[in-house]
Amino acid sequence: MAAVIYSLCALTSMLCTWLLLRSYSVNRYRLLLWSGLCFAGLSVNNLLLVIDRLLLPTTVDLSTVRLVVGLIALLPLLYGLIWEEE
């Protein structure tokens, strides 16, 4: 059951990435770009979770890598919310 849930979370974040970046290409609102980049990083984070929990042996731990990727994923959105002006 965990494999289904992890996979659905990864697919959902990839779908959100695609929808946000597609909407940015039509409307050109910069917040959509920053949100899309954030979700792209979160998609990578979710893919690493699937790899860590389902594909690699239990002796390998990618939790630190996943946390760093999650932090880096949030930086574009944080930048867009603080320094961008509409």
N, C-alpha and C positions, 0 to 999 in steps of 0.2 A: 504494500500500500504506500510505503514511503516513496518508492520509485515513481509512482503515478503522481503523487503530490509535488515532489521536487520537479518533475518534468513539466507539469502544468504551470507551476510558478515560473519556470524558465520561459515557456512558450508565451505566457501572459506578458511578461516583461518585454519580450521581443516584439510582441504585437503592439504594445504601448509605444515602444521605440519607433516602430514603423509608422504608426498613426500620427505621432507627434511630429516626426520629421517630414512626413508627407504634408501635414497641415502647415508646417513652416514653409515648405516650398511653394504653397499656394498663397498664403496670407502674408508671409514675411514679418511676422511678429517675433521679435528676438527672444521673448520668454519661451516660445515654443521650441526654439533651437536649443536653449540651455536645458530645458526639460527633456528634450529628446536625447541630448548628449548624456544627461544624467541617467536616463533609463537605459541607454546603450551600455553604460558602465555597470548598471545594476543587472543587466542581462548577462554580462560576462561574469559577474559575481554569482548569479544563479547557476550558470553553466559550471563554474568551479565547484559549487556546492554539489551538483549532480556527480561530477567527476570524483570529488572527495568522498562522498558518502556511498556511491554505488559502484564505481569502477576500480578505485584504488584499494589496496589491502588496508586493513585497520592500523598497520604500523606506520603508514604515511599520513601525516596530518597537514592539511592545507588551510587550517583555520586562520593562521596569521596572514597568509596571502589573500584569503577572502576578505579579511578585515581591511587590509590595505587597499584592495581594489574597491571595496565599498566606500572607503573614505575618499579615494580619488574620484569615484563616480559622483559623489555629492558636490565636489568642488565647482564644476561648471554651473550648477544650479545656484549654489551659494553666491558665486560671482555675479550671475545674472540678476539675482534678487537684490544684491547690495549696490552694485555699481552701474547697472544699466538704467537708462531713463527712457521712457516712452514719450 
